[in-house]
């Protein structure tokens, strides 16, 4: 059976187009669900918990996806994208917290089944020498889909909110059809794989921590950025255009940063992105509605968006190919844990300390990952020095 590496361009194109369709659906649902709940009288804490339930569904489903991939191949992703589309379209058809939370849970579980196969094929089955570039293009596709969906949702929310949910669902259904009809065949995977090897979480802490911190920021911003901008006095249309045009800048950033990472090293480029995000989270609440607002939105969006593909690429170069599906599942699961915690903590902080408290919470998450990584790195350096001294003494 033909493998993806024999048709890399076609494979990457289908992966990017299908992922963009799923992301459009996600981009529609993200602000619309928050605004729908806000109009129903829900507090920011409830809105944050609803978003957290979505990411909880992602995390719950993620660790079971590798087994489904090995059994069903790309058909697993087809099913995930189809269910994701149906659940987005169904969100406004019911009423009450039980319905809204249950549909978001299902939508999150479907998201795991949609994304993990696509990311595994990029990491494992496409040429390794272009891994960061390929993930950069994948990130661009996700960002394009999300930003277009977000802009469309905020344009339609005032008069056609139910239609917007339906359009978002249709985009993910079309993505499922694309994968079913156009995805190249994947080489057979062993039905009796070798005993799993350790994923070396301590050694790969920055990669896994990048997934968590990116998810933390994404989940919180998805739930509350539009509400924050509206609270500044911007209209719904201005908010939609500001977020969408900022995402254009994010798009332009992803491929160059991936190119730099392939040439200068993925670790130093990833650390530079951490520093810029930390600066941006300080600058955002100070910018108000000045011209610095879109600048800092771009910095935080572009550099935090780079966490995910750079962390995946760094993980891919350090683990054997046979473990990449399992590593990708853990990676997405940890991103979802972050995405679950981000909106819940940011929502509670906003209720307690006001609109800008969300940025303080985000800053803490970024600095926590860096501090833990530095401590583990220091610990490993000391241990290596002690081992070397023992060998010299012997």
N, C-alpha and C positions, 0 to 999 in steps of 0.2 A: 504494500500500500504506500502511496506517495506521502512523504513527510513535508512539513511546512518549509523546511530549509531548501527544498527544491523549487519552491514557488514563493520566495520571501516577500516580493513586492505585492503580489496579489493578496497574500495572507495578511500582511500589515494593513493594506488598504481596507480589506473587509473588516478586520478587527477595529480599525479606527472609525469607519463609517457606522458600524453596528454600535460601538461604544458611545459614539456621539448621539445616536438615536436614543439609547437608554439614558444618557446624561441630559438630553432635552427633557425627557419625562421627569427626571429627578429635579431639573431646574424649574420646571413648572410647579411641581408639588411642593418644593421647599418653601417659597414665600407664601403660596396660596394656602397651605395648611395653617401656617402661623396666622395669616390674616383672617382666615375662616374662623379659627378658634377665638381670635381677638374679638371679632364681630359677634361671636356667640357669648361674650362676656367672660371668657376664661382669663385667668391671671397669667403673668409671665412665667411663673413657676410651672403651671399646667402646660403652657406652650413648650417650655423647655423639656418637661418630662415626656411630652408627646414626641418631640424630635428624638429624645433619648431612647424611647421605645423602638423607633425606626432603626437606630443603630444597634440597639440590643438584639433585634431580629437578625441584622447582618452578622453580629458576633456569634449568636447561637447557631446559625446555619453554616458559618464559614468552615468550621473544622470538619464538617461532614462532606464538604464539596469534593475534596480529592478522591474519595471513594466513588462518588457519582461520576466524576470525570473519567476515572479508569474504566468504569463500566459502560458509560454512554457516550463519552467523547464530547464533541461540540453540541450534541443534542441536549446536554445538561444546560448549556448556556441558552439554547433556544427556549427551553421551558422556563428558565429564570426570567428572560426578557418578556416573554408572553404574560407570565403571572404579574410581573412588575407593571406592565401596561394596564392590565385589567384592574389591578388594585388601585392605581392612580385614578382611573376613570370612575371607580366605584366610591371613592372617598366622600363626595358630596351627596350620594344617594341615600345615606342613612343619617341618623341623628343621635346625639348623645355621646358621652365620653367612652362608653364601652365600644361602640361602633368605631369611633375615630381612632381609638388606641389599637383595636384589633386589626383594622385595615392597615395602619402604619406598621404594625408588627409583621404582617404578611408581606407588605411591600419591602421591608428591610430584608427579610429572609430571601425573597426573590432577587434582591440586589446582589447578595453574596453569590448566588448561583449564576448571575449574569456576568460578574466581573472576574472572579477568580480564574475561570478557564481562560479568558482573554489574556489576563496578566501572565498566567503560566506559559501560554504559547509564546508570548513575547520573550519571556525570560529564558525559556528552555529550548524552544524549537526554531527561533530565528537566529541569525548569525551573531555570535557573542561579541565580535569586535565592534559592533554598532549598538550594543545593548543600551547605553545611555541615550543615544540618539533615537532609537526606536521607542524607548519609554518617554522621551521628550515629545515625540509625535503623538503617542498615545495620550499623554497628558493634554496636548493641544486639542485633540479630538474631544476629550471629556470636557475641557473648558469651553470650547466652542458650543457644544451641545448644551451645557449648563447655562451659559450666558444667554444664548438665544431663548432657551426655555424660560429663564428668569425674566428677561425683558418682555417676552410675550405674555407671561402670566400677569405682570404688573400693568401692562397695557390693557388687558381684558378684564382685570379683577373688578373694576367698578360696575360694569354692566353685563359682563358675560363670564362670570366666574365658573359656572358649571361647564360651559363650552371649553374654557381653558383646561380644566381637568380632563375633558374628553380628548382634546388635541394632544395633551401630554401623554395620555395612555396610548393613543394611536401611534405616536412616534416610537415607543418601545415595542409595540407589536410589529411595526415595520422592520425594526432592527432584528427581531426574532426571525422574520421571514428571510431577511438578507443572509443571516448566518446559516439558516437551513438550506438555502438555495445556492449560495455562492462560496461558502467556506471550503478551502481545499481539504482533501483527506489528510488525516493525521496518522502517523505511524502507530502500529500496534504497541500497546503497553503490556508489560507482563502481568498476567493475572495472579502470579505468585511472586510479588516483589520481594527483594531481599529485606532482611531485618532493617528497620529504619535506624539511621544513625542520628546522633545528637545534633540538634540545630545550633548548639553553642550560643545560647542567649547572652551570656556575659561577654563573649568575644564580639558578638554582633549587636551589642546593646544599642549603639547609635542608630543602626538601621531600624531595629524594631522600635526604638524610642522615637525615631522620626515618624514612623507610621502612627504612633499614639499621639504625638504632639500635633501632627498635621490633621488628624481626625478631631482632636480637641478643638483646634481653631476652626476647622471647617464646620463642625457641628454647631458650635456657638454662633459663628457668623451667619450660617444658613438660617438659624432660628431667629436671630435678633438684629442683623445688620440693617435690613430693610426697616424694621421698627425704629432703630436708632436714627437713621437718616430722616424718617418721617417726623420723629420727635424734634429734629433740628429745624423743622419748618419747611422741608422740601415736600413737593407734591408727590403723589404716587408715580406720575409719569416721569418727573425729574429723578426720582429715586431709581426707577427702572433703567432709565438711560444712563445714569451715573454708574450703576453697577455694571451694566452691559458694556459701556465704553471703557471702563476700567479693565474689564476682562479682555478687551482687545489688546491692551498693553501687556496683560499677563500672557496672552497667546504669543506675542512677538518675543517675549522673554524666554519661553520654555525651550525652544530648539537651540538658540545660541548658548544657553547655560548647559544644555546636554552636550553640545559640541565641545564646550570648554571642559566639561567633566571627563569626556573621553580622552582628552589630550593633556590636561593639567592634573588630573586625578580627581576621583569622585569625592574623596574625603575632604580635601581643602575647599572645594566648591560648595559642598554641603554645609561646612562650618561657616563659610562666608554668608550663605543664605540665612543661617541661624542668627548671625549678628545683625543682619539687615531687618529681619522680622522683629527682633527685640527692640531695635530703634524705632521701627514703624509703629509698634503698639504703644510706645510712649508718645509719638507724634500725633497719632490719630485723634485722641480726645482733646489735644491742644489746638487742633487746626480749626475747629468750629466749621463754618461754611465757607472758609476762605479757599483760595486757589490751592492751598496745600492739602486740602481734603482728598482730591483725586490722586495727588502724588503719593500720599501715605497709603491710600487704598491700593494703589498699584504695587507699592513696595511690599506690603503685607501679603496681598493676594499672590503676587508673582513668586516671591521667595518662599512663602509657606507652601504654595502649590508645587514648588520644586522639591520639597522634602520627600514627597511620595515616590516620584520616579527615581530620584537619586538614591534614596534608601533602598529601593528594590534593586537597582543596578548594582549597588555596593554589596547587597546580599547575594546576588546572582554570581558575582565573581569569587565568592568565598565558600560556596557550598557546592556539593556534587549535583549533577543534573537530576539524578534520581530522587533527590530530596526537594527539588524546587516547587513541586505542587504543594507539598506539605508546608514548606517554608512560606509560600505565598498565602496559604490559608491562614497560618498563624499571623502573618503580616497584616492581612486584611482584618482579621479578628481583633488584633491589637489596635488597629486604626479605628475600628468600630467601638472598642472600649473607650478610646479617647473621645470619639464622637458622642458616645452616650454620656460621658462625664461632662463634656464641654457645655452643652446647652443646659443641663441640669444645674451646674454650678454657676454659670453665667446668669441664668434666669433667677436663681435665688439671690445672687449678688445684686442684680438690677432691682429686685423688689426691696432689698435691704438698704442699698447705698446709692441707687440712682442709675441713670442711663450709662454713664461712662465706666461703671464698675466692671463691666464685661471685659474691658481692655486690661485692667489690672489682673483679673483672673487669667487671661490669656498670656500675659507676660510671665506670670508665675509658672505656668505650664512649660513654656519654652525654657526658662532658666532652670527648672527642675531637671529636665532631660539633660541639659548640658552639665549641670553639677554632678549628677549621678554618673554620667559617662566619664567625666574627668576623674572622679573618685575611683571608678573601676579601672581606668587606665593607669592611674597612679599605683593602685594595688597590684596590677599585673606587672608593672615595671619593677616594683620592689621584689615581687616573687621571682621574676626572671633574673634579677641581680643576685638574689640569694642562691638560686639554682646554679648560676654561673660560678659564684664563689665556691660552692660546694664541689663542683666539678674540678676547679683549679686546685683545691686543697687535696682532692683525691689523687 
